[in-house]
């Protein structure tokens, strides 16, 4: 499958500046499942995209967009996330994407962990911005941990991290944020972000020049994205996330992005519009990067 079903001259592996990496992984989640089906449905929906971006008056596909084969990892029998993560990292390491702009279509949010580990191999210092309804700061505890609920805690150990849009959190996560162990972390609650983007812009200045962006689709309001396993009321819309992304691309060097937790269920009509929205969001990201 090829993003936007582009002809070979605009999806050539060597010449394309953008690389789309689908990751199919049905891991250890709080509830539900099926996020491993999200990447393919987003790519299918991208076939309906217009080439021209009427806001920026540009054609982002001219940068070249190559889509790799899906990285498919099945949950191991030992029920141990780090083994799954290592498999994903090993396969990512074969892609040789250091000179490309990578867009990872993840599954549950735990897939961001091996992605960040991979980017550490091809970039020096970089910060991370996470758009999420949940802070995902739980402590990994044995085999029964919901690993997608630990991802922000894991990746923030090495990188300055800003989590924006939070509207659901465990008391122990708040305790962790108030401790000295979380000095590399900043969180902006959804209420505060909706009132003003000023705090976000200020925190953006405190991050390194290079930035990786991770988008959990439950950042959106459930009226916009229903097909995710942990929806939360009070989320964000199309224009709100685009305004935030434009600010990031204006001020920072974005080295990659991922989109996670899209879990299409039922007949096509139940999620087609949502898959299309996410495909268009990817195209917008490419436009911001190469405009």
Secondary structure, DSSP 8 states (H G I E B T S, - for coil): --GGG--GGGT-TTT-SEEEEEEEE----SS---GGGHHHHHHHHGGG--S-BTTTTB-GGGG-EEE---EEE---TT--HHHHHHHHHHHHTTS--TTSEEEEE-SSTTHHHHHHHHHHHH-SS-EEEEE-SB-------STT--GGGTHHHHHTTTS-EEEEEE-B--HHHHHHHTSGGGTTEEEEEHHHHHH-SHHHHHHHHTS-SEEEEEEEGGGB-TTT---STT--SS-B-HHHHHHHHHHHHHHSEEEEEEEE-----SSGGGTHHHHHHHHHHHHHHHHHHH-
